[in-house]
Amino acid sequence: KQEVTQIPAALSVPEGENLVLNCSFTDSAIYNLQWFRQDPGKGLTSLLLIQSSQREQTSGRLNASLDKSSGRSTLYIAASQPGDSATYLCAVLSIQGAQKLVFGQGTRLTINP
Amino acid sequence: GAGVSQSPRYKVAKRGQDVALRCDPISGHVSLFWYQQALGQGPEFLTYFQNEAQLDKSGLPSDRFFAERPEGSVSTLKIQRTQQEDSAVYLCASSPIGLGASEEQFFGPGTRLTVL
């Protein structure tokens, strides 16, 4: 059974810092891994999707890496801004499991002005 | 429409009432998913449709939960005799193709259900 863990559960940093969020998963047989952002009381906004054959994806100040063999992904946020404050979720689409995404519990990020 | 829509956005029910939550996926998307997100947790899978066929309902927590997608587009998640533990955000997602494909899932804004 696929399990996804995110560390840390919460993170608070001053504006302008670079930071890394971590995600680990137990079964490396995946189609892809997605990083999402969730603002309080809102739905999920997809940030980056990494296919199993890829090592990383970049969008603006965000960079996500994937090491499938070790079951790890990181989300790197450069030059953080207060508007980046949100909960960040990672999710994997396992090959076993009929298309369902398995999510971590999220990292609640606060960027202090 | 441009994205996945869900209604109502908020629902308050008294314990024991039945509720129905609606999801309108992106037009033409074959796959539709329901997830349940408890407060402070990540979403958890409930059920999956490919067109009108419900291919996986392994995540439904009890037989009080029922989902349908009769014409392969709009889906309804029904919860009978609601309990306090059913309080959560219910998220709907859709994707273009289906089984065996590595695709992005697009999420709606969710319905926040509160059972008193």
Interface residues (C-beta under 8 A of the other chain):
Chain A: V4 Q6 Y31 N32 Q34 F36 G41 K42 G43 L44 T45 S46 L49 Q51 S52 L89 A91 L93 A98 Q99 K100 L101 V102 F103 G104 Q105 G106
Chain B: S31 F33 Y35 G40 Q41 G42 P43 E44 F45 Y48 L55 D56 G59 L91 A93 S95 G98 L99 A101 S102 E103 E104 Q105 F106 F107 G108 P109 G110 R112
